[in-house]
Amino acid sequence: MYCNRMEDIAYDSSVFLFRGMTMSSVVVSGSSSLYGEVSIQGSKNAVLPILAASLLHSGVTVLKDCPCISDVSDMLLIMEDLGCQIKWDNNFLIIDATKLNQIPVTGDTAKKTRASILFLGALLSRNKHAVISYPGGCTIGKRPIDIHVNSLKKMGALLEDEENFLTCNVSKLRGTRIEFPSPSVGATENILLAAVLAEGITEIVNAAREPEVTALCEFLIQSGAKITGLGTSCLRIVGVDELHDTSYQVPPDRIVAGTYLTAVAATSGYAVIHGVIEQDLAEVIYVLRKMGCLIDIRENKAFIKRKGTLQSPGTITTEPFPGFPTDMQSQFLSLMSVAYGESVVEERIFEARYNIVDDLNRMGALINIEDKKAIVQGLRRLRGTEVVAKDLRGGAALIVAGLTAEGITVVRNTDYVERGYVDICKDLRNLNANIRMIKEA
Ligand code: UD1
């Protein structure tokens, strides 16, 4: 389908309802430059483990600028089932975890939310018992949880593996030295959650260094935990008896910021993006500069302007922080498609993260997958068409591609995008994009 006018788009929900798929789509009219100012929402990946961490304390946690996204709503639904009292007050989220039940975390919501696995460390610590589904999440690879499980066993937990869930018990979690085979973000967070109230000292060697892990540590320290080594690959946690009430400012979302920087670059625009922490996005900013963007960062504001035709950055390789983030890889496939020259992406974190390539190629891109590499021939003229989001960042990347394309692009299945972006259409309209979301009641 090739459409030229926004009004031509009829939303046929019956097809998607029949397939049990999404009920939201994004319609974008491309080909004009973005300009203006936008503020970045609170970080999804920082707040999800912090929500789990709030269960460690029999009291009140207040989160400022918690993003109102579906991944957060799903976590809150599970927490309400567990007995938490939850209240939103404008941009404050208030959680009272004074009472906590011993119920299994195995419902449909837990199954579809990858971050529900983070309840494992927190519940084991608070209740000494947890029954938890194997987590779902985006379809970007196998995503095993062996590092979580083996590390908790080292701390004294007994884990029984059922077909669809894990049953875990512990009489007392004990601190120990745990060396990860590779730096998993989720496992680092889960072990932090298990360790803050454990007996003795826990050391996590080869810990993930992502800024969201540091945000979790900062939140826990503010609540009374004793953690050192923040931002390094060796975290040391000295167990304490209890935590206390706290109020915490959620940091801005570096991947949302990176997505909007990419959108401005792709459309040859200029913009001011509020809430960009330079060191958290250093590698992305480095690559954007290499491609021909002028980016100046002052007081957590990024001033971005594209200079002439975008150039290929050569090869980018996804790696654990501080390397190039896998969560920005899809958006760069869109950007590389309109840049001069051949570019290569090498995905080293998740094996199945080229979900958007077929759709981008249908829009006119020329991308070939060879094993873990995507080879992108640039300077393509993208055309608006109907495409389907298959994961969160892939959906955002298709929207970025739509902004550069001639005509109208309809991105179906944007429920995925709503898992991580509070209101991507409103943010992009702040940058003067012609974009809207269609929702089925
Ligand atoms: C987190 C982020 C996700 C990001 C990813 C990598 C959240 C909510 N999600 O996901 O957006 O893309 O980090 O930066 O913060 N692994 C194992 N065994 C395990 C755990 C992980 O083999 O027990 C492997 C994974 O398959 C993957 C790699 O380790 O290949 C990294 O995964 P991990 O860092 O754990 O990612 P998540 O925490 O799931």
Boltz pocket constraint, residues with backbone or C-beta under 6 A from the ligand:
constraints:
  - pocket:
      binder: B
      contacts: [[A, 44], [A, 45], [A, 46], [A, 48], [A, 114], [A, 115], [A, 141], [A, 142], [A, 143], [A, 144], [A, 145], [A, 146], [A, 147], [A, 148], [A, 149], [A, 182], [A, 183], [A, 184], [A, 185], [A, 186], [A, 187], [A, 208], [A, 212], [A, 326], [A, 327], [A, 348], [A, 349], [A, 350], [A, 351]]
      max_distance: 6.0
